Amino acid sequence: MPKAYVVAEITVTDPQAYEEYRKQVLPTVLAFEGQFLVRGGTRVQCEGEDDAHHNQMRTVILEFPSLSRAREWYTSPAYTKAKALRLAASKGRLFIVEGA
């Protein structure tokens, strides 16, 4: 069964509120056998730089053992609660992709 990856590219609009999201999200990821592969590090935009993609975006990549576990995490009550904090404190996009 291929692994699945959650990829988020966001711009934090309220750093203080976003910090509360960061505190709450880790236990939700671990509960679904996920792990952070990338959590904010330095980003170098090589192509596609425009208003929607720029060097100030925060990139996060999570790995889950399967697409179903990633989807279960995303729709879980615990993450739904944390997600509300993220949505209020940032803007961007998030998607799940199945690995090779």
N, CA, C and O atoms as a GROMACS GRO file, in nm:
protein
  400
    1MET      N    1   0.085  -0.118   0.000
    1MET     CA    2   0.000   0.000   0.000
    1MET      C    3   0.090   0.124   0.000
    1MET      O    4   0.177   0.137   0.086
    2PRO      N    5   0.071   0.215  -0.095
    2PRO     CA    6   0.156   0.335  -0.099
    2PRO      C    7   0.125   0.431   0.015
    2PRO      O    8   0.013   0.440   0.064
    3LYS      N    9   0.229   0.502   0.055
    3LYS     CA   10   0.212   0.605   0.156
    3LYS      C   11   0.139   0.724   0.095
    3LYS      O   12   0.124   0.734  -0.027
    4ALA      N   13   0.094   0.813   0.181
    4ALA     CA   14   0.026   0.935   0.135
    4ALA      C   15   0.091   1.054   0.203
    4ALA      O   16   0.143   1.044   0.314
    5TYR      N   17   0.086   1.166   0.134
    5TYR     CA   18   0.150   1.288   0.182
    5TYR      C   19   0.050   1.403   0.182
    5TYR      O   20  -0.022   1.425   0.085
    6VAL      N   21   0.048   1.474   0.292
    6VAL     CA   22  -0.031   1.596   0.303
    6VAL      C   23   0.066   1.710   0.279
    6VAL      O   24   0.168   1.720   0.346
    7VAL      N   25   0.034   1.795   0.183
    7VAL     CA   26   0.120   1.908   0.150
    7VAL      C   27   0.040   2.036   0.172
    7VAL      O   28  -0.070   2.051   0.120
    8ALA      N   29   0.097   2.125   0.249
    8ALA     CA   30   0.032   2.254   0.275
    8ALA      C   31   0.130   2.365   0.241
    8ALA      O   32   0.248   2.358   0.275
    9GLU      N   33   0.080   2.466   0.175
    9GLU     CA   34   0.155   2.588   0.148
    9GLU      C   35   0.070   2.702   0.202
    9GLU      O   36  -0.040   2.728   0.154
   10ILE      N   37   0.122   2.770   0.302
   10ILE     CA   38   0.039   2.871   0.367
   10ILE      C   39   0.118   2.998   0.397
   10ILE      O   40   0.241   2.997   0.405
   11THR      N   41   0.046   3.103   0.414
   11THR     CA   42   0.099   3.229   0.463
   11THR      C   43   0.031   3.256   0.597
   11THR      O   44  -0.092   3.265   0.604
   12VAL      N   45   0.109   3.268   0.700
   12VAL     CA   46   0.055   3.294   0.834
   12VAL      C   47   0.016   3.441   0.842
   12VAL      O   48   0.097   3.530   0.816
   13THR      N   49  -0.110   3.465   0.878
   13THR     CA   50  -0.161   3.602   0.890
   13THR      C   51  -0.172   3.648   1.035
   13THR      O   52  -0.179   3.768   1.061
   14ASP      N   53  -0.174   3.553   1.128
   14ASP     CA   54  -0.182   3.584   1.271
   14ASP      C   55  -0.087   3.489   1.345
   14ASP      O   56  -0.128   3.381   1.387
   15PRO      N   57   0.040   3.528   1.360
   15PRO     CA   58   0.139   3.438   1.420
   15PRO      C   59   0.103   3.387   1.559
   15PRO      O   60   0.130   3.271   1.591
   16GLN      N   61   0.044   3.470   1.641
   16GLN     CA   62   0.009   3.428   1.777
   16GLN      C   63  -0.097   3.318   1.774
   16GLN      O   64  -0.083   3.217   1.843
   17ALA      N   65  -0.200   3.336   1.696
   17ALA     CA   66  -0.304   3.234   1.685
   17ALA      C   67  -0.251   3.108   1.617
   17ALA      O   68  -0.290   2.997   1.652
   18TYR      N   69  -0.163   3.125   1.520
   18TYR     CA   70  -0.106   3.009   1.451
   18TYR      C   71  -0.022   2.924   1.546
   18TYR      O   72  -0.017   2.802   1.531
   19GLU      N   73   0.044   2.987   1.641
   19GLU     CA   74   0.123   2.913   1.738
   19GLU      C   75   0.036   2.817   1.819
   19GLU      O   76   0.079   2.707   1.853
   20GLU      N   77  -0.086   2.858   1.849
   20GLU     CA   78  -0.178   2.767   1.920
   20GLU      C   79  -0.213   2.648   1.832
   20GLU      O   80  -0.221   2.535   1.881
   21TYR      N   81  -0.232   2.670   1.703
   21TYR     CA   82  -0.256   2.560   1.610
   21TYR      C   83  -0.137   2.464   1.611
   21TYR      O   84  -0.156   2.343   1.619
   22ARG      N   85  -0.016   2.516   1.604
   22ARG     CA   86   0.104   2.431   1.603
   22ARG      C   87   0.109   2.342   1.727
   22ARG      O   88   0.151   2.226   1.719
   23LYS      N   89   0.067   2.394   1.841
   23LYS     CA   90   0.067   2.315   1.964
   23LYS      C   91  -0.035   2.203   1.959
   23LYS      O   92  -0.012   2.095   2.013
   24GLN      N   93  -0.147   2.227   1.895
   24GLN     CA   94  -0.256   2.128   1.894
   24GLN      C   95  -0.244   2.023   1.784
   24GLN      O   96  -0.298   1.914   1.798
   25VAL      N   97  -0.174   2.052   1.676
   25VAL     CA   98  -0.178   1.964   1.560
   25VAL      C   99  -0.095   1.836   1.578
   25VAL      O  100  -0.136   1.730   1.530
   26LEU      N  101   0.019   1.842   1.644
   26LEU     CA  102   0.106   1.725   1.654
   26LEU      C  103   0.035   1.601   1.709
   26LEU      O  104   0.045   1.495   1.648
   27PRO      N  105  -0.036   1.609   1.822
   27PRO     CA  106  -0.103   1.489   1.872
   27PRO      C  107  -0.205   1.431   1.772
   27PRO      O  108  -0.226   1.310   1.768
   28THR      N  109  -0.268   1.517   1.693
   28THR     CA  110  -0.365   1.466   1.596
   28THR      C  111  -0.295   1.388   1.486
   28THR      O  112  -0.347   1.286   1.439
   29VAL      N  113  -0.179   1.434   1.443
   29VAL     CA  114  -0.102   1.365   1.339
   29VAL      C  115  -0.054   1.230   1.391
   29VAL      O  116  -0.069   1.128   1.323
   30LEU      N  117   0.003   1.229   1.511
   30LEU     CA  118   0.056   1.104   1.568
   30LEU      C  119  -0.054   1.000   1.589
   30LEU      O  120  -0.029   0.880   1.574
   31ALA      N  121  -0.173   1.044   1.622
   31ALA     CA  122  -0.284   0.951   1.645
   31ALA      C  123  -0.322   0.872   1.520
   31ALA      O  124  -0.385   0.767   1.530
   32PHE      N  125  -0.285   0.922   1.403
   32PHE     CA  126  -0.317   0.854   1.277
   32PHE      C  127  -0.190   0.803   1.208
   32PHE      O  128  -0.188   0.785   1.086
   33GLU      N  129  -0.086   0.779   1.288
   33GLU     CA  130   0.040   0.721   1.241
   33GLU      C  131   0.113   0.812   1.142
   33GLU      O  132   0.190   0.765   1.058
   34GLY      N  133   0.090   0.942   1.154
   34GLY     CA  134   0.156   1.036   1.066
   34GLY      C  135   0.282   1.092   1.127
   34GLY      O  136   0.307   1.078   1.247
   35GLN      N  137   0.361   1.155   1.042
   35GLN     CA  138   0.481   1.223   1.090
   35GLN      C  139   0.510   1.343   1.001
   35GLN      O  140   0.477   1.345   0.882
   36PHE      N  141   0.571   1.443   1.061
   36PHE     CA  142   0.612   1.561   0.986
   36PHE      C  143   0.742   1.530   0.914
   36PHE      O  144   0.838   1.483   0.976
   37LEU      N  145   0.747   1.556   0.785
   37LEU     CA  146   0.870   1.547   0.709
   37LEU      C  147   0.931   1.686   0.691
   37LEU      O  148   1.052   1.704   0.694
   38VAL      N  149   0.843   1.784   0.672
   38VAL     CA  150   0.883   1.924   0.657
   38VAL      C  151   0.787   2.005   0.741
   38VAL      O  152   0.665   1.988   0.734
   39ARG      N  153   0.842   2.094   0.821
   39ARG     CA  154   0.757   2.178   0.903
   39ARG      C  155   0.814   2.319   0.906
   39ARG      O  156   0.865   2.366   1.008
   40GLY      N  157   0.802   2.385   0.794
   40GLY     CA  158   0.838   2.525   0.789
   40GLY      C  159   0.973   2.559   0.732
   40GLY      O  160   0.984   2.668   0.675
   41GLY      N  161   1.074   2.482   0.739
   41GLY     CA  162   1.210   2.513   0.696
   41GLY      C  163   1.226   2.619   0.588
   41GLY      O  164   1.127   2.674   0.538
   42THR      N  165   1.348   2.647   0.554
   42THR     CA  166   1.378   2.746   0.451
   42THR      C  167   1.320   2.700   0.317
   42THR      O  168   1.335   2.584   0.278
   43ARG      N  169   1.254   2.790   0.250
   43ARG     CA  170   1.190   2.760   0.122
   43ARG      C  171   1.260   2.842   0.014
   43ARG      O  172   1.278   2.962   0.029
   44VAL      N  173   1.298   2.776  -0.095
   44VAL     CA  174   1.358   2.842  -0.209
   44VAL      C  175   1.266   2.818  -0.328
   44VAL      O  176   1.256   2.706  -0.377
   45GLN      N  177   1.200   2.921  -0.372
   45GLN     CA  178   1.106   2.911  -0.486
   45GLN      C  179   1.188   2.911  -0.614
   45GLN      O  180   1.255   3.009  -0.645
   46CYS      N  181   1.183   2.801  -0.690
   46CYS     CA  182   1.262   2.788  -0.813
   46CYS      C  183   1.182   2.820  -0.938
   46CYS      O  184   1.236   2.872  -1.036
   47GLU      N  185   1.052   2.791  -0.936
   47GLU     CA  186   0.966   2.818  -1.051
   47GLU      C  187   0.830   2.860  -1.002
   47GLU      O  188   0.791   2.831  -0.889
   48GLY      N  189   0.757   2.930  -1.087
   48GLY     CA  190   0.620   2.965  -1.057
   48GLY      C  191   0.601   3.075  -0.956
   48GLY      O  192   0.497   3.082  -0.890
   49GLU      N  193   0.700   3.160  -0.941
   49GLU     CA  194   0.686   3.266  -0.842
   49GLU      C  195   0.587   3.372  -0.891
   49GLU      O  196   0.604   3.431  -0.998
   50ASP      N  197   0.484   3.394  -0.812
   50ASP     CA  198   0.383   3.494  -0.840
   50ASP      C  199   0.317   3.529  -0.708
   50ASP      O  200   0.367   3.492  -0.602
   51ASP      N  201   0.206   3.599  -0.713
   51ASP     CA  202   0.139   3.637  -0.588
   51ASP      C  203   0.094   3.518  -0.505
   51ASP      O  204   0.082   3.528  -0.383
   52ALA      N  205   0.069   3.404  -0.570
   52ALA     CA  206   0.022   3.286  -0.498
   52ALA      C  207   0.136   3.198  -0.447
   52ALA      O  208   0.114   3.115  -0.359
   53HIS      N  209   0.255   3.213  -0.501
   53HIS     CA  210   0.369   3.128  -0.463
   53HIS      C  211   0.491   3.218  -0.443
   53HIS      O  212   0.546   3.271  -0.540
   54HIS      N  213   0.531   3.234  -0.320
   54HIS     CA  214   0.644   3.321  -0.294
   54HIS      C  215   0.729   3.266  -0.180
   54HIS      O  216   0.688   3.173  -0.110
   55ASN      N  217   0.843   3.321  -0.162
   55ASN     CA  218   0.940   3.270  -0.066
   55ASN      C  219   0.896   3.283   0.079
   55ASN      O  220   0.954   3.219   0.166
   56GLN      N  221   0.794   3.364   0.108
   56GLN     CA  222   0.750   3.379   0.246
   56GLN      C  223   0.646   3.274   0.286
   56GLN      O  224   0.603   3.271   0.401
   57MET      N  225   0.606   3.188   0.194
   57MET     CA  226   0.509   3.085   0.229
   57MET      C  227   0.572   2.982   0.321
   57MET      O  228   0.692   2.955   0.313
   58ARG      N  229   0.492   2.925   0.406
   58ARG     CA  230   0.533   2.817   0.495
   58ARG      C  231   0.491   2.687   0.428
   58ARG      O  232   0.375   2.671   0.391
   59THR      N  233   0.585   2.594   0.415
   59THR     CA  234   0.556   2.465   0.354
   59THR      C  235   0.559   2.358   0.462
   59THR      O  236   0.650   2.353   0.543
   60VAL      N  237   0.456   2.272   0.461
   60VAL     CA  238   0.448   2.161   0.555
   60VAL      C  239   0.418   2.035   0.474
   60VAL      O  240   0.330   2.035   0.388
   61ILE      N  241   0.492   1.927   0.504
   61ILE     CA  242   0.466   1.798   0.440
   61ILE      C  243   0.456   1.694   0.550
   61ILE      O  244   0.546   1.679   0.632
   62LEU      N  245   0.344   1.623   0.551
   62LEU     CA  246   0.320   1.514   0.645
   62LEU      C  247   0.318   1.383   0.568
   62LEU      O  248   0.276   1.378   0.453
   63GLU      N  249   0.364   1.278   0.632
   63GLU     CA  250   0.359   1.144   0.572
   63GLU      C  251   0.268   1.056   0.655
   63GLU      O  252   0.277   1.053   0.778
   64PHE      N  253   0.179   0.983   0.589
   64PHE     CA  254   0.090   0.886   0.653
   64PHE      C  255   0.110   0.751   0.587
   64PHE      O  256   0.153   0.745   0.472
   65PRO      N  257   0.079   0.643   0.656
   65PRO     CA  258   0.102   0.510   0.599
   65PRO      C  259   0.014   0.478   0.478
   65PRO      O  260   0.045   0.386   0.401
   66SER      N  261  -0.095   0.551   0.461
   66SER     CA  262  -0.185   0.526   0.348
   66SER      C  263  -0.274   0.647   0.322
   66SER      O  264  -0.285   0.737   0.406
   67LEU      N  265  -0.335   0.648   0.206
   67LEU     CA  266  -0.428   0.755   0.172
   67LEU      C  267  -0.546   0.755   0.269
   67LEU      O  268  -0.593   0.861   0.310
   68SER      N  269  -0.594   0.637   0.304
   68SER     CA  270  -0.708   0.631   0.394
   68SER      C  271  -0.675   0.688   0.532
   68SER      O  272  -0.758   0.755   0.593
   69ARG      N  273  -0.553   0.661   0.583
   69ARG     CA  274  -0.516   0.716   0.714
   69ARG      C  275  -0.503   0.869   0.706
   69ARG      O  276  -0.540   0.938   0.801
   70ALA      N  277  -0.450   0.920   0.597
   70ALA     CA  278  -0.438   1.066   0.581
   70ALA      C  279  -0.576   1.130   0.577
   70ALA      O  280  -0.599   1.234   0.639
   71ARG      N  281  -0.668   1.069   0.505
   71ARG     CA  282  -0.804   1.124   0.497
   71ARG      C  283  -0.875   1.113   0.631
   71ARG      O  284  -0.949   1.204   0.670
   72GLU      N  285  -0.854   1.002   0.703
   72GLU     CA  286  -0.913   0.987   0.836
   72GLU      C  287  -0.862   1.096   0.929
   72GLU      O  288  -0.939   1.153   1.007
   73TRP      N  289  -0.732   1.126   0.922
   73TRP     CA  290  -0.675   1.233   1.005
   73TRP      C  291  -0.741   1.367   0.970
   73TRP      O  292  -0.786   1.440   1.059
   74TYR      N  293  -0.748   1.398   0.841
   74TYR     CA  294  -0.799   1.528   0.799
   74TYR      C  295  -0.944   1.550   0.841
   74TYR      O  296  -0.983   1.663   0.873
   75THR      N  297  -1.023   1.444   0.842
   75THR     CA  298  -1.164   1.457   0.878
   75THR      C  299  -1.194   1.424   1.024
   75THR      O  300  -1.309   1.428   1.066
   76SER      N  301  -1.091   1.391   1.102
   76SER     CA  302  -1.112   1.353   1.242
   76SER      C  303  -1.162   1.473   1.323
   76SER      O  304  -1.130   1.587   1.291
   77PRO      N  305  -1.239   1.447   1.428
   77PRO     CA  306  -1.285   1.556   1.515
   77PRO      C  307  -1.170   1.637   1.575
   77PRO      O  308  -1.179   1.759   1.586
   78ALA      N  309  -1.062   1.569   1.615
   78ALA     CA  310  -0.949   1.640   1.677
   78ALA      C  311  -0.883   1.735   1.578
   78ALA      O  312  -0.852   1.849   1.613
   79TYR      N  313  -0.862   1.689   1.453
   79TYR     CA  314  -0.799   1.779   1.357
   79TYR      C  315  -0.896   1.886   1.309
   79TYR      O  316  -0.855   1.998   1.281
   80THR      N  317  -1.022   1.853   1.299
   80THR     CA  318  -1.121   1.953   1.259
   80THR      C  319  -1.118   2.072   1.354
   80THR      O  320  -1.130   2.187   1.312
   81LYS      N  321  -1.102   2.043   1.483
   81LYS     CA  322  -1.094   2.151   1.583
   81LYS      C  323  -0.967   2.234   1.561
   81LYS      O  324  -0.972   2.357   1.562
   82ALA      N  325  -0.854   2.167   1.543
   82ALA     CA  326  -0.728   2.238   1.520
   82ALA      C  327  -0.730   2.313   1.388
   82ALA      O  328  -0.679   2.424   1.377
   83LYS      N  329  -0.790   2.251   1.287
   83LYS     CA  330  -0.796   2.313   1.154
   83LYS      C  331  -0.865   2.449   1.159
   83LYS      O  332  -0.827   2.540   1.086
   84ALA      N  333  -0.965   2.462   1.242
   84ALA     CA  334  -1.036   2.590   1.254
   84ALA      C  335  -0.938   2.700   1.298
   84ALA      O  336  -0.948   2.814   1.253
   85LEU      N  337  -0.844   2.666   1.386
   85LEU     CA  338  -0.743   2.762   1.428
   85LEU      C  339  -0.653   2.800   1.311
   85LEU      O  340  -0.622   2.917   1.290
   86ARG      N  341  -0.610   2.699   1.234
   86ARG     CA  342  -0.523   2.725   1.119
   86ARG      C  343  -0.591   2.814   1.016
   86ARG      O  344  -0.532   2.909   0.965
   87LEU      N  345  -0.716   2.783   0.987
   87LEU     CA  346  -0.788   2.860   0.887
   87LEU      C  347  -0.809   3.005   0.929
   87LEU      O  348  -0.811   3.095   0.845
   88ALA      N  349  -0.823   3.028   1.059
   88ALA     CA  350  -0.840   3.165   1.109
   88ALA      C  351  -0.708   3.242   1.114
   88ALA      O  352  -0.708   3.365   1.115
   89ALA      N  353  -0.596   3.170   1.118
   89ALA     CA  354  -0.466   3.234   1.138
   89ALA      C  355  -0.377   3.233   1.013
   89ALA      O  356  -0.263   3.280   1.018
   90SER      N  357  -0.428   3.179   0.902
   90SER     CA  358  -0.345   3.170   0.782
   90SER      C  359  -0.432   3.159   0.658
   90SER      O  360  -0.554   3.142   0.666
   91LYS      N  361  -0.366   3.170   0.543
   91LYS     CA  362  -0.436   3.145   0.417
   91LYS      C  363  -0.342   3.061   0.331
   91LYS      O  364  -0.220   3.070   0.344
   92GLY      N  365  -0.399   2.982   0.244
   92GLY     CA  366  -0.316   2.897   0.161
   92GLY      C  367  -0.393   2.780   0.104
   92GLY      O  368  -0.514   2.788   0.081
   93ARG      N  369  -0.321   2.670   0.083
   93ARG     CA  370  -0.384   2.551   0.028
   93ARG      C  371  -0.323   2.427   0.091
   93ARG      O  372  -0.210   2.430   0.140
   94LEU      N  373  -0.399   2.319   0.087
   94LEU     CA  374  -0.357   2.192   0.144
   94LEU      C  375  -0.415   2.083   0.058
   94LEU      O  376  -0.531   2.091   0.016
   95PHE      N  377  -0.336   1.980   0.029
   95PHE     CA  378  -0.386   1.867  -0.047
   95PHE      C  379  -0.317   1.739   0.000
   95PHE      O  380  -0.213   1.742   0.065
   96ILE      N  381  -0.380   1.626  -0.035
   96ILE     CA  382  -0.326   1.495  -0.003
   96ILE      C  383  -0.292   1.428  -0.134
   96ILE      O  384  -0.373   1.428  -0.227
   97VAL      N  385  -0.173   1.369  -0.142
   97VAL     CA  386  -0.131   1.300  -0.263
   97VAL      C  387  -0.075   1.162  -0.225
   97VAL      O  388  -0.001   1.149  -0.128
   98GLU      N  389  -0.112   1.063  -0.303
   98GLU     CA  390  -0.064   0.927  -0.279
   98GLU      C  391   0.074   0.913  -0.339
   98GLU      O  392   0.100   0.961  -0.449
   99GLY      N  393   0.163   0.846  -0.266
   99GLY     CA  394   0.301   0.828  -0.311
   99GLY      C  395   0.315   0.713  -0.412
   99GLY      O  396   0.221   0.638  -0.436
  100ALA      N  397   0.433   0.703  -0.468
  100ALA     CA  398   0.461   0.599  -0.568
  100ALA      C  399   0.486   0.466  -0.499
  100ALA      O  400   0.511   0.366  -0.566
   0.00000   0.00000   0.00000
